[in-house]
Amino acid sequence: MPAFGGTLLVDLRPKHIDAWVGAQLAGGRGRTTVHHAVAMLHNALNHAVRTWRLRYNPAKHSVPAKPRAAARSCWTPDQAAAFLRHNTEHYADRLTDLFEVMLGTGMRRGEILALHWSDVHLMDRQLYVCWTLTAVNNGKIHLGEPKTEASRAWISLSPRVMAALQRQAALQMAAHPEGRLEGLVFARPDGEPLRPQWVLDQLRKRTAELDLPKIGLHDLRRTAANIMIAAGIPLAVVSKTLRHSNLAITVDLYGHLLKDSADDAVKALASALDRADAEVACPAGRSARHGFGKAA
């Protein structure tokens, strides 16, 4: 690290790390970024302690508290549909199809930008996620493995998503000298990856044109989850579709979207108890149903 690179490991003290943290925050660096940086330094110094290169970890008490995540919003089904219609009617470009695929599959931003034609199987109505794209400081593009092992999985494609991918396939085959599909599904005219920041800027521009709630690219994934949950899809199926490593992650991230489902559940519970009470209160009616009533 430039801040500590010239300091001998044994000379590093908590005051050096605390001073760096203070300077970063005073300079306008985000608290989340500073938290991640110091947490990484803390882990590295823990390794030095485990290998007997240090007697104690000077960053042990210097990791700032992780800021509370800001409340994120997502669109209703009507808002999402209006956004997709607006794109189709006024743009009909590669981002129109990209947004359709994102909302129709719940794929992450990096996954959709790293999607290759070799991983799209239109005949089987499936695609395979095995790459993700990241931009370092909004600059250098890096292709790597997905976020988790569970993220490497097959995704089923709806008719709408199939149509979007087929449109892109037709455009790229027409532009290719030999009519082949190769490289990235969503790319610049020269075949290079789309810049995440440019895609985000376009999302916000097109959102503002409809006066929809402002959201980020990852919120399209949240919107997909919201639509599935609102449609009554079991949470376990939603979790599998979003490729979370376990159901607990889905509950933690999207459990608040289950409010209406929770209302329905407690109402059903109350109704069942009311019916049980009614049967106890009317034993004659129950006896009649079993053939024990008085003869006519």
N, C-alpha and C positions, 0 to 999 in steps of 0.2 A: 504494500500500500504506500502511495507517495507520502502520506502523513507520517508513517512510522518506518519507512524503508531504511533510513539512515541510522536507526537506533538499534543497538545490540539487544537481542532478545532479553538478556538478563537485566538490562537497564530500563526496560519498559515498566512504567508505574501507572497506577490508576489515575494519577493527576494528569498524565499525558492524554489518556483516553477521554477523561472527563472534559479536558480543555478542547479536544477535537470535537466532541459532541456539541459543546456549547457554541463553538465557532460555526459548525455546520447549521445549527438551528438559527443562529443569529444571521447567517448569510442567506436564509430563506429556503434551505433544503427541507424537504418534507419530513415530517416525523416518522412516517412509515418507512421511508428510504433509510433514514438514520438508524431506526430500530433494526432493520434487516442487515445493514452494514456492520453494526456493532455485535449483533448476534452471530454473524459469520466469523468475526474476529474472535469472539468468545469461544466458539467451537474449535477454531484453529489453535488457540492457546490451550484449550483443554487437551488437545492432542499432545502439545508440548509437555504438559504436566504428566500425562500418562506415559510418555517416553522418557521421563526423568530429565528433560531439558530445562524445566522450570519447577520450582518448588510450589508455586501457587499461581493462580490465574489472575493477572492484574485487571482483567475485564469482568471479573465475577460480579461486581456490584455496579458496573457501568452501563449495562444494557438498559436503555430507556424503555419504559412501558410501551407496549404496542398500542397505538391509538385505536380507539373504538371504530369499527368499520361504519362508514356512513350508510344511512338507509338508502337502498337502491330501489329504483322504480322499474316497472315493466308495463307493457301495454296489455290492454284487454284484447280479446279476439277481434272485436270490431275495429279497434285502432290498428292492429297488425294488418288486417285485411285491407283497410283503407290505404295504409302505407304501400303495400304491395301493388294495389291497383294504380296508385299514383305513379309508381315507378314504371309500370307497364305502359300507361297511357302517355307519359311525358318523357320517358327516357329510353326504355326498351334497349338497354345496353348490358354489358357484362355484369355490372353491379346489380341490375334488376334481378338477374338469375342468381347471383351470389347471395343476395338477401333472401330470396325465395328458398334457397337450399339451407341457409342458416336457420331460418324460422321453421322450416319443414323437417329439420333433423335434430336441432339443438346442438349442432357442432360448435366447438370453440373457435374463436377468431383465428388462432394460429393453425388450427387443423384445416379449416376451409381454405386458407391462403396457401397451405402446403399440399393440398390435394392434387395428386397426379392422375392422369388418365389411366395409367396402368393399374390403379387401385379402384377404378370405377367399372362395375360389371353390370351394364345396362340390361343385358339379357336376363340376368338373375335378379334384377331390381335391388341391387345391393352395392355398397361401396365399403372399402376397408380403410380404416384410419391407422396409419403407421408413421406419419410424419407430422411435425408441427413447426411453424415458422415464428421466429422471434426477431425483433429489431433491437439491437443494442444502441441505447441512446438515440432512438429514432434514426439510426444511421445504418450500420452494417447489418445485413440480413443473414440470419443463421437458420439452417434447417437441422432439426434434431428429432429425437424420439418424443412421443407424446408425454403428457403430464404424468400419467401413472400407467402401470401395466394393464389395468382394467380399461384404460382408454384405447388400447390397441384392440379394436374389435370391429365386427361387421355392423353396418347400419342398414336397416331396411329403407327403401325409398317409396314414398307415396307417389301417386300419379302426377301431382303438381311438381314434385321435385324431379321426377323422371322427365317431365316436359321441359323444365329449366335446363337440365343437363343435356338433353337432346338438342335444344336450341344452341347451346354452346358447342356441342360436338359438330353440328352442321356448319356453324360459322368457322370453326377452326379447320375442319376438313376442306372447306372451300378455299381457305387462305393458304393451306399447305400445298407446296408444289406437287407433292405426290399423294395428296388427299389422305394423309395419315393423322391419327390422333396420338400425340406424344407430348411430354412435358407437363406443365401445370394446367389444371382445368381453368383457373382464373388467373390470368397473367396480363402483363402489359403487351402492347403490340410486338415488342421485340422478344417476348417470351420470358422476360425477367419477372420476378415476383412483384405483386402489388405491395405498395408501402402501407402498413397498418394505419399510419396516421392519415394518409390520404383517404383510405376507405372510411375511417371515422369522420373525417371532415365532410365527406359526401353524405354519410348517414345523417349528420346533424343539419346539413344544408337542406336535404330533402324532407327531413322531419319538420324543420321550421316552416317550410312551404305549406304544410298542412296544419300547422299550429298544434302538433301533437306534443305530448310530454317529452322533454329532452332525455334521451337515454344513450348509453354507450353500446359498443359492439357486444360486450359480454352480456348486456341486458337483453339482447335478442335471444340468447340461450335461456335466460330467466323467463322471458316471455313465452318461449316454447314450453317450458315446464308449467307455467301458469295456465296455458291453454289446455294442456293435457290433464292437469289436475281439475280444472273447471269442468272438463268434459266427463269427469268421473273415472278416469283411468286409474287403476290401483297404484298406490305409491311405489310398490315393488316393481311394477312394470315401467313407471316413469324413471326410476333409478336405473334400471337396466338400459333403457333407451338413452339416457344421458351418460351411461358408462361410468357411473360412480363405483368406486371400489367396494363400497358396502352401503346398505340402506340407511345407516345412521347419518352418513354425510348428506343424503337427500333430505332426511328429516330436519337436520340442522339448518340446511340452506333454504329449504322451501316449505318447512312445516307451517310457517305463518300463513301460507296460501291455502291451508286446509280449513280455514275458519268456517266456511259454509258447510264443508263436509262434516266438521265437528258438530255444527248446529243440527244437521240432519241426523247424526248419530245419537245425540242426546234426546232429540224428539222421538226417534224410534224407540229408544230405551224407555222413555216416559209412557209412550203408547202401549208398549208391551206390559208394563206394570199396571196401567189403567185397565187393560183388558183382563189381567189376572184378578184385580180387585172386583171388577164387574161380575166375573164368574162366581166369586165367593159370595157376593151380595145377592145373586139370583140363583140359588141352588135348585129352585123349582124348575126354572127354564132348562138348567143343565140336566135334571132328572128326566124331564120330558124328552130331551134329545136322546137319552139312553133307554127310553121305553118304560120309565117307572112312573109316569104321570097317571092321574085318575082316568078311569075308563069313561067314555062318553055315555 
